[in-house]
Amino acid sequence: MKIKTVYLINNNSFGNTITEWSEGKLIDVVSIDQKSSDLVDIVDGAVVFHENHNFTKEDEDIQEFLESNNRPSHRVDINGTLAATKSNFTMWLERNKPSNLLILGSLDIAKNPNLKRFLDSLQD
């Protein structure tokens, strides 16, 4: 992965999980305001973590906004098969090469043990 900066919308338990994962990987973590109109200028892509295709309205709105401004996005179902989910995500990263990535997810996802399992698998 060539991700230089991860952007998170307001720090919460989901953001804390992503921040912990990024430590030691030379990835900067920046907390931003959800209503930021500068999003298109600062991110190269977005990833939405979800459980069984349940998305928050805010995450869907942000994803649609970025896609309408030609920023690629990817959805990661953390309850999916780990190998397939990881493969799809890494292929998306290789194809789109985002260096400044917005990562979205609800508070409930931080409680799901599959999130940590998925993030840990990315270290390989």
C-alpha positions as CSV (number, residue, x, y, z in Angstrom):
1,M,0.0,0.0,0.0
2,K,1.2,3.5,-0.8
3,I,-1.3,5.3,1.4
4,K,0.3,8.4,2.9
5,T,-2.6,10.0,4.7
6,V,-5.8,8.6,6.1
7,Y,-8.6,11.0,6.7
8,L,-11.3,10.3,9.3
9,I,-14.5,12.1,10.0
10,N,-14.3,13.3,13.6
11,N,-12.5,11.0,16.0
12,N,-14.6,8.3,17.6
13,S,-14.2,4.6,18.4
14,F,-14.1,3.6,14.7
15,G,-11.5,6.4,14.1
16,N,-9.5,5.2,17.0
17,T,-9.4,1.7,15.6
18,I,-8.1,3.0,12.3
19,T,-5.6,5.3,14.0
20,E,-4.2,2.3,16.0
21,W,-3.9,0.3,12.8
22,S,-2.0,3.0,11.0
23,E,0.6,3.5,13.8
24,G,4.0,2.2,12.7
25,K,3.0,2.1,9.0
26,L,4.2,5.6,8.2
27,I,0.6,6.7,7.5
28,D,-0.5,10.0,8.8
29,V,-4.0,10.2,10.3
30,V,-6.0,13.5,10.0
31,S,-9.4,14.1,11.6
32,I,-11.7,16.3,9.5
33,D,-15.1,17.8,9.7
34,Q,-17.9,15.8,8.0
35,K,-19.3,18.9,6.3
36,S,-16.0,19.8,4.7
37,S,-16.5,21.0,1.1
38,D,-12.7,20.6,0.6
39,L,-13.0,16.9,0.7
40,V,-12.6,16.6,-3.1
41,D,-9.4,18.7,-2.9
42,I,-7.8,16.6,-0.2
43,V,-8.7,12.9,-0.8
44,D,-7.9,10.6,-3.8
45,G,-10.5,8.0,-2.8
46,A,-12.8,6.7,0.0
47,V,-13.4,3.4,1.7
48,V,-16.7,2.7,3.5
49,F,-16.5,-0.1,6.1
50,H,-19.9,-1.7,6.7
51,E,-21.6,-4.8,8.1
52,N,-23.9,-6.7,5.7
53,H,-24.6,-3.6,3.5
54,N,-25.9,-1.5,6.3
55,F,-24.6,2.1,5.7
56,T,-25.2,5.3,7.6
57,K,-26.9,8.0,5.6
58,E,-23.9,10.3,6.1
59,D,-21.5,7.7,4.8
60,E,-23.6,7.1,1.7
61,D,-24.0,10.8,1.1
62,I,-20.2,11.4,1.3
63,Q,-19.5,8.5,-0.9
64,E,-22.0,9.7,-3.6
65,F,-20.5,13.2,-3.3
66,L,-17.0,12.0,-3.9
67,E,-18.0,9.6,-6.7
68,S,-19.9,12.5,-8.5
69,N,-16.6,14.4,-8.3
70,N,-14.6,11.5,-9.9
71,R,-13.1,10.2,-6.7
72,P,-13.1,6.4,-6.6
73,S,-14.7,4.6,-3.6
74,H,-14.8,1.1,-2.3
75,R,-17.1,-0.7,0.2
76,V,-15.7,-3.3,2.6
77,D,-18.2,-5.7,4.2
78,I,-16.3,-6.8,7.2
79,N,-18.6,-9.7,7.7
80,G,-17.7,-11.1,4.3
81,T,-15.1,-13.8,3.6
82,L,-11.8,-12.5,4.7
83,A,-9.7,-13.7,1.8
84,A,-12.1,-12.4,-0.8
85,T,-12.7,-9.1,1.0
86,K,-9.0,-8.5,1.3
87,S,-8.3,-9.5,-2.3
88,N,-11.0,-7.1,-3.6
89,F,-9.7,-4.3,-1.4
90,T,-6.1,-4.7,-2.4
91,M,-7.0,-4.9,-6.1
92,W,-9.0,-1.6,-5.7
93,L,-6.0,0.0,-4.0
94,E,-3.6,-1.2,-6.8
95,R,-6.0,0.0,-9.5
96,N,-6.8,3.4,-8.0
97,K,-3.5,4.1,-6.1
98,P,-5.0,6.5,-3.6
99,S,-2.4,8.2,-1.4
100,N,-4.9,10.3,0.6
101,L,-7.7,8.0,1.6
102,L,-10.9,8.9,3.4
103,I,-12.1,6.0,5.6
104,L,-15.7,5.9,6.8
105,G,-17.5,3.5,9.1
106,S,-20.1,3.6,11.8
107,L,-19.5,3.4,15.5
108,D,-20.9,-0.1,15.7
109,I,-18.3,-1.5,13.2
110,A,-15.5,-0.7,15.7
111,K,-17.1,-3.3,18.0
112,N,-17.0,-6.0,15.4
113,P,-13.9,-8.3,15.8
114,N,-13.9,-8.8,12.0
115,L,-12.7,-5.2,11.6
116,K,-9.5,-5.8,13.5
117,R,-9.0,-9.2,11.8
118,F,-9.4,-7.5,8.4
119,L,-7.0,-4.6,9.2
120,D,-4.4,-7.1,10.6
121,S,-4.6,-9.1,7.4
122,L,-3.5,-6.0,5.5
123,Q,-0.1,-6.2,7.1
124,D,0.9,-9.2,5.1
